[in-house]
Amino acid sequence: MKIEIWSDFVCPFCYIGKRRLEQAIERFPEEINVDIQFKSYQLDPDAPLYNGENIHEALAKKYNMPLERAKQMNQQVGDQAKTVGLEFVFDTMKPTNTFDAHRLCKYAKSLGKEAEFVSEMLYQYFTLSANISDKDTLLSICEKLGLNEDQAKQIIDNKELFAKEVQTDQEEAQKLEITGVPFFVFNGKYAISGAQPIETFMNALEKIVEDDRMTLQDLSTKRGSFCDGDNCS
């Protein structure tokens, strides 16, 4: 079963949705072979690098709302995260641009470590309040995952490296009319938009498994001309 996930590293519901999908797979009554592929999606390609502004202030400014209202909204998201075992530390979270992180994710994918990179990046941003656009921070994460530090440096410094792969994902999102993330595509046939409840993911998994089990259906309206190896009639 192939599952493609469009997401951004600074999207809280992408982290929650990812965890809900994982829990649905864990709870599924039978073992299933799942190939999860992550697709790059930048919520704000023009977002500045971290400038000292915390996530509450950034949210309040973006939606022109009181700071206390922004804190309340973030708290509500944090409460949702806790229901799936995640800890979001909003007070020290560092909003920033994710382009370099997405490019490094493509590098990690080329080495078969995409899933580990995505999980670590989300954890670093939402729980450890890491600045995921900072070069030293990114290099530290790459080192932790066993990625080549020299190659990672080259990628960070050269904005052209793996940029095409990121752009291709985002162009594909446009073709699919994806306007928000997370966005999940199952076997290229079924889609789930947003961090839906675990039950929704369970239903999707069941639908795919049922499709795989379907035997060939004969749509012939009557017996037609055919060859069976001995003769044609």
C-alpha positions in Angstrom: 0.0 0.0 0.0 1.5 3.3 -1.0 0.7 6.4 1.0 1.9 9.8 0.0 1.8 12.6 2.5 2.1 16.3 1.6 3.2 18.2 4.7 5.3 21.0 6.2 7.7 20.8 9.1 6.1 23.8 10.9 2.5 22.6 10.5 1.2 21.3 13.8 -1.6 19.3 12.2 0.9 17.6 9.9 2.6 16.1 13.0 -0.8 15.2 14.6 -2.1 13.7 11.3 1.1 11.7 10.8 0.8 10.2 14.3 -2.9 9.4 13.8 -2.1 7.6 10.6 0.7 5.6 12.4 -1.7 4.7 15.2 -4.3 3.5 12.7 -1.7 1.3 11.0 -0.7 -0.1 14.4 -4.3 -0.8 15.4 -5.3 -2.3 12.0 -6.4 -5.9 12.7 -4.1 -7.5 10.2 -0.5 -6.8 9.1 -0.2 -4.6 6.1 2.7 -3.6 4.0 2.8 0.2 3.9 5.1 2.4 1.8 4.9 5.9 3.2 6.4 8.7 1.1 6.6 12.3 2.2 6.0 15.2 -0.2 7.3 18.7 0.3 4.8 21.5 0.9 5.6 24.9 2.2 2.8 26.7 3.8 4.6 30.0 3.3 7.5 29.8 0.8 8.2 33.5 1.5 8.4 33.1 5.3 11.4 34.8 6.8 14.1 33.0 8.8 13.6 33.0 12.5 13.8 36.5 13.8 13.2 36.2 17.5 9.4 36.4 17.2 7.6 33.6 19.0 4.8 31.6 17.5 2.1 33.3 19.5 3.2 36.7 18.2 3.5 35.4 14.6 0.0 34.0 14.7 -1.5 37.1 16.2 0.2 39.3 13.6 -0.8 37.0 10.7 -4.5 36.9 11.6 -4.7 40.3 13.2 -5.9 39.0 16.5 -5.1 39.7 20.2 -2.1 37.9 21.5 -4.1 36.1 24.2 -6.4 34.7 21.5 -3.4 33.4 19.6 -2.2 31.7 22.8 -5.6 30.1 23.3 -5.7 28.7 19.8 -2.2 27.2 20.2 -3.2 25.7 23.5 -6.2 24.0 21.8 -3.8 22.6 19.2 -1.5 21.4 21.9 -4.3 19.7 23.7 -5.1 17.7 20.5 -1.4 16.8 20.2 -1.5 15.3 23.7 -4.3 12.9 22.8 -1.8 11.1 20.4 1.1 11.3 22.7 2.8 14.4 21.4 4.2 17.4 23.3 4.1 20.8 21.7 6.0 23.6 23.4 4.5 26.7 21.9 6.1 29.3 24.2 9.6 28.7 22.8 8.7 27.5 19.3 10.7 29.3 16.6 8.7 30.0 13.4 10.9 30.0 10.3 11.3 29.2 6.7 11.4 25.5 5.8 13.0 25.4 2.4 16.4 24.1 3.5 14.8 21.5 5.7 12.8 20.2 2.8 15.8 20.1 0.6 17.7 18.1 3.2 14.7 15.8 3.5 15.1 15.0 -0.2 18.8 14.3 0.5 17.8 12.0 3.3 15.4 10.2 1.0 18.1 9.5 -1.5 19.9 7.6 1.3 16.8 5.7 2.5 16.3 7.8 5.6 13.4 10.0 4.7 11.0 8.7 7.4 13.6 9.2 10.1 14.4 12.7 9.0 10.8 13.8 8.9 10.1 12.4 12.4 13.2 14.0 13.9 12.5 17.3 12.2 9.0 17.5 13.6 10.1 16.5 17.0 12.9 19.1 17.0 10.6 21.9 16.0 7.5 21.2 18.0 9.0 19.6 21.2 12.5 20.8 21.4 11.9 24.3 20.0 14.8 24.0 17.6 15.4 26.6 14.9 15.1 24.3 11.9 16.5 26.9 9.4 19.7 27.3 11.4 22.7 25.7 9.7 24.3 24.3 12.8 21.0 22.9 14.0 20.4 21.2 10.6 23.9 19.8 10.6 23.4 18.4 14.1 20.2 16.7 13.1 21.9 15.2 10.0 24.8 14.0 12.1 22.3 12.4 14.6 20.7 10.5 11.7 24.1 9.3 10.3 24.0 11.6 7.2 27.2 12.8 5.7 28.0 16.2 7.3 30.1 17.5 4.3 27.3 16.7 1.9 24.7 18.3 4.2 26.8 21.5 4.3 27.0 21.6 0.5 23.3 21.3 0.3 22.6 24.0 2.8 25.0 26.4 1.1 23.9 25.7 -2.4 20.2 26.5 -2.7 20.0 24.8 -6.1 20.7 21.3 -4.7 17.5 19.2 -4.3 15.5 22.4 -5.0 14.0 20.8 -8.1 12.7 17.8 -6.1 11.0 20.1 -3.6 9.5 22.1 -6.5 8.2 19.0 -8.2 6.3 18.0 -5.1 4.8 21.4 -4.8 3.8 21.5 -8.5 2.2 18.1 -8.1 0.2 19.5 -5.1 -1.1 22.2 -7.4 -2.2 19.7 -10.0 -4.0 17.8 -7.3 -5.5 21.1 -6.1 -4.1 20.7 -2.6 -4.5 24.0 -0.8 -3.7 22.8 2.8 -1.8 20.1 4.6 -1.6 17.4 5.8 -2.9 15.8 2.7 -2.8 12.0 2.3 -3.1 10.0 -1.0 -3.6 6.2 -0.8 -2.5 4.2 -3.8 -3.1 7.2 -6.1 -6.9 6.7 -5.7 -8.2 7.9 -2.4 -7.4 11.1 -0.5 -7.8 12.3 3.1 -7.4 16.0 3.8 -6.4 17.2 7.2 -5.6 15.5 10.5 -8.7 13.4 10.5 -9.6 11.1 13.4 -7.9 7.7 13.6 -11.2 6.0 12.6 -11.1 7.8 9.3 -7.6 6.5 8.6 -8.7 3.0 9.7 -11.6 3.1 7.2 -9.2 4.2 4.4 -6.9 1.3 5.2 -9.8 -1.1 5.2 -11.0 0.2 1.8 -7.6 -0.2 0.2 -7.2 -3.8 1.6 -10.7 -4.6 0.3 -9.7 -3.3 -3.2 -6.6 -5.4 -3.2 -8.7 -8.5 -2.4 -11.2 -8.0 -5.2 -11.1 -10.7 -7.8 -11.3 -10.0 -11.5 -14.9 -9.0 -12.5 -16.2 -10.2 -15.8 -18.0 -7.2 -17.5 -18.9 -9.1 -20.6 -22.5 -8.8 -21.6 -22.5 -12.1 -23.5 -20.1 -14.9 -24.6 -18.0 -13.3 -27.4 -15.4 -14.5 -29.9 -12.2 -15.7 -28.3 -9.1 -18.0 -28.7 -8.4 -20.6 -26.1 -5.1 -21.9 -27.3 -6.6 -24.8 -29.4 -8.8 -22.9 -31.6 -10.5 -19.5 -32.1 -14.3 -19.2 -32.2 
